[in-house]
Amino acid sequence: MAPVRFVVRLVMAGALGAAVLAPGAASRKRLLVIGEEKGYRHEAVTHAMVTIERLGRETGLWDAVIRTDTEALTKAKLEYNAKNLNDFDAVVFYTGGTLEMDDQKRADFISFVHDDGKGFIGIHSAAITFTQWPAYGEMLGGYFDEHPWNTFDAPIVVEDDAFPGMQSWKPSFRLTDEIYQIKMFSRENSRVLMRLDPAKLDLKNPRVHRSDNDFAVAWAKVYGKGRVFYTTLGHVDANWDKPEMQAMITGAIKWVLGLVDANVTPRPAPSGGDR
């Protein structure tokens, strides 16, 4: 068990090292962070967005543009030379509900990832976004299907500590957060990075719908030419101050931006044991 101060030093050392090697401002990657919600409003959205922006400045790896609307999610020219998808290397969604995007915007957004090879990161309620748009669900890897245990002391197992940023977590740990059950999710299409430990769950909860007892907490996948990462973590505002969470998000952003590589070949659930 690594002491907390060791984890903090590890994250700080990684950030400082990245800053030393980081490119100049003109060549830094560009990240579009969207925090629009239609329906339930998550209090953590603001803190999540500013944390992601700050991590980019501190590492020197990306510049983030924060928006609470979908205007920039198009390849069409905008008024006043406003930024559009052509100006970004990846998009982050901490969103919810059906956002205001017409068919052309939707096509541009999917093409941005699938055809242009750009990146996408979905955080928490991104899985309750565009639930009637199959192409989005295919890109993300699944949709929200309730949170059977609400916000609870979740027993989490790290399944792939080789993925960038995942090594900051202990192999198994508990974290107070709201964990989504995901429907239409398959290990055939995504590489699970973290999951719940079913042996430590109340599986008799009537809202548990997955008969395989496989509850992914974070995963990564290739979508066409692009890279996609999703985590259900992030509902609890205070978790965005945890060095482990920041290291995971930093590693995921670096991966979707193509700054680092990782093996995201889908694989079945481990048999026996936690790892």
WODALIN-V471854 format. One record per run of one state. SS is the DSSP state (H for helix, E for strand, L for the rest). FROM is the first residue (numbers start at 1). TO is the last residue. Records with the same first field share a line. If there is no record, write none. Layout:
SS: FROM-TO / FROM-TO
//
This chain:
L: 1-3 / 22-24 / 28-28 / 35-36 / 38-44 / 60-61 / 68-78 / 82-84 / 88-89 / 94-95 / 98-102 / 115-118 / 130-133 / 141-142 / 145-150 / 159-165 / 169-171 / 179-181 / 184-190 / 197-197 / 201-215 / 224-225 / 232-236 / 242-242 / 257-275
H: 4-21 / 25-27 / 45-59 / 79-81 / 85-87 / 103-114 / 124-128 / 134-140 / 166-168 / 198-200 / 237-241 / 243-256
E: 29-34 / 37-37 / 62-67 / 90-93 / 96-97 / 119-123 / 129-129 / 143-144 / 151-158 / 172-178 / 182-183 / 191-196 / 216-223 / 226-231
//
